[in-house]
Amino acid sequence: MFAVIRTGGKQYKVAPDDVIAVERLDGEPGATIELADVLMIGDGTAISIGAPLVAGALVSAELVEHRRADKIIVFKKKRRHNYRRKNGHRQHQTVLRITEIRSGS
């Protein structure tokens, strides 16, 4: 069984026991998080697609840890104007372990 969920403005295809890194969510490590923005659920033969969400569907996940992603370098330059700016950025992430996928029916 799999589901497509939406969190942090992005979509993720998940299955039970998957470990994913998403945008920062509130909660303490070890807590259970319910993700209600389920766009699609499939189980091999039957697929249910929401418009835009699948009614009553829910994905449960365990919050594993909070961390920061790898650093990305933001470099701006305008040639022949002696303009150079260098910045770094590390996005905050939450690591989730998917425990259960419940369909609406």
C-alpha positions in Angstrom: 0.0 0.0 0.0 1.2 3.5 -0.8 0.0 7.1 -0.5 0.8 10.5 -1.9 0.8 13.1 0.8 1.3 16.9 0.7 3.3 18.7 3.4 5.4 21.8 3.3 4.3 22.7 -0.2 5.8 19.4 -1.6 4.3 16.0 -2.4 5.8 12.7 -1.2 5.0 9.1 -2.2 5.1 7.1 1.0 4.6 3.5 2.1 4.6 2.0 5.6 8.1 1.9 7.3 9.4 4.6 4.9 11.7 7.3 6.3 11.3 10.7 4.7 12.7 14.2 5.4 10.1 17.0 5.1 10.0 20.7 5.9 10.1 21.4 9.6 7.0 20.3 11.6 6.1 21.0 15.2 6.6 18.2 17.8 9.1 16.4 19.9 11.1 13.3 18.7 9.0 10.2 19.5 5.7 11.9 19.0 3.1 10.6 16.5 2.0 13.0 13.7 -1.2 12.7 11.7 -0.9 13.9 8.1 -4.4 14.5 6.7 -3.4 16.0 3.3 -3.6 12.7 1.4 -3.9 13.2 -2.4 -3.9 9.5 -3.5 -4.0 6.0 -2.0 -3.1 2.8 -3.9 -2.8 -0.8 -2.8 -1.7 -2.7 -6.0 -5.1 -3.2 -7.6 -7.3 -0.3 -6.5 -6.3 3.4 -6.6 -8.3 6.2 -5.2 -7.6 9.7 -6.2 -8.8 12.7 -4.3 -10.3 15.9 -5.7 -8.1 17.4 -4.2 -8.0 15.2 -1.1 -9.1 11.6 -0.4 -12.0 11.9 2.1 -11.2 10.4 5.5 -7.7 9.2 4.5 -5.0 9.6 7.1 -1.3 8.9 7.3 0.3 8.3 10.7 4.0 8.9 11.2 6.5 8.9 14.0 8.7 11.9 14.4 12.3 10.6 14.4 14.4 13.8 14.7 14.8 17.4 13.7 17.8 18.3 11.7 19.2 20.7 9.1 19.8 19.9 5.5 23.2 20.2 3.7 24.4 23.8 3.1 23.6 25.3 -0.3 25.7 28.2 -1.5 23.9 31.3 -2.9 26.3 33.2 -5.1 25.3 36.4 -7.0 27.6 38.1 -9.4 27.3 40.9 -12.0 30.2 40.9 -14.3 32.3 44.0 -14.9 30.7 45.7 -11.9 32.8 44.3 -9.0 29.5 42.9 -7.5 29.8 39.6 -5.7 27.7 38.3 -2.8 28.1 34.9 -1.2 25.6 33.5 1.3 24.9 30.0 2.6 21.7 28.5 3.7 20.6 25.4 5.6 17.0 24.4 5.6 15.3 23.0 8.8 14.0 19.5 8.3 11.9 16.9 10.2 12.6 13.2 9.7 9.4 11.0 9.8 8.9 7.3 9.8 5.6 6.3 8.2 3.8 3.9 10.5 0.3 3.5 9.1 -1.8 4.5 6.1 -5.6 4.5 6.6 -8.0 4.9 3.7 -11.3 6.8 4.0 -13.4 3.7 3.3 
